[in-house]
Amino acid sequence: MSSGCADMCQCKNDRGLSSILYKLLQNGGQELPQGQQLPAAASGPPRQGCPCRSRRKVVLKCPHVTCAAASVVLAKTLTFIKNVPCFQALPWDDQLTLVRRCWAPLLVLGLAQDKVDFETVETSEPSILHTILTNGPPNVQEVTGPQHLPSAAEIQSIQRFLVKCWSLDISPKEYAYLKGTLLFNPELPGLHCVGYIQSLQQEARQALNEYVKTIYTRDQTRFFNLIIALSMLRSISAGVIVELFFRPTGNVNIEEKLVDMLCAQSKAQATGKTNA
């Protein structure tokens, strides 16, 4: 067998899979009616622009090292949030909303600041057809349910952001202003103090702009490049961050953990004020 056969794209091979799968499920896993055959595998090279490789599932090459580093960054992220006075002045409901919706981009930004690099490796998963032939027809939820492992394309989005930040050689103060811009997101649904949060985000952006103009006097595009880098985080989902950096250690309830730590901090502060 030629080596090209092993690497052949399965896009065309899976073209008839949907209809065959439907018939198998309808028949309760029984054989197809006599005379009806599985479609022959298509031959020829992969079609141009085939997304199969970018859709392949990946895992961390060194999960213990990378997950430990991500946990450290997560703790630093919460410390940053708790130490922002304007954040503490917000209503409790708004604090919860901001933490639950902003922790993931803040974490990725923290990974860039701490120079946390990582490698991934592809992991093989049995095809739907292979699963049917070996284990019988799955139920509908098993067929259409979410795949936990992130894809190569999703990981590439994170790595492109990290490389972009490292190429800009962002200073600690710039990272702080960028974090403020991310944290105070007035576009999140359910916020009460939208106007105040919007003003805080504008202040963070303005402070970043003034700092860049003062320190990087010859670089007229730096502020623009920093904002462009920040916009790259929109394509990175919190679910991917959990699956990549925290599920290998069994720690998947990151939002609950952050909220619990935030509650503990607030109770400690309230107790301190009462005792004083």
Buried (B, 14 or more C-beta within 10 A) or exposed (E): EEEEEEEBBBBBBBEBBEEBBEEBBEEEEEEEEEEEEEEEEBEEEBEEEBBBEEEBBBBBEEBEEBBEBBBEBBEBBBEBBBEBEBBEEBEEEBBBBBBBBBBBBBBBBBBBBBEBEBEBEEEEEEEBBEBBEEEEBBEEEEBEEEEEBBBBBBBEBBEBBBEBBEEBEBBEEBBBBBBBBBBBBBEBEEBEBEEBBBBBBEBBBEBBBEBBEEEBEEEEEBBEBBBEBBEBBEEBBBBBBBBBBBBBEEBBEBBEBBBEBBEEBBEEEEEEEEEE
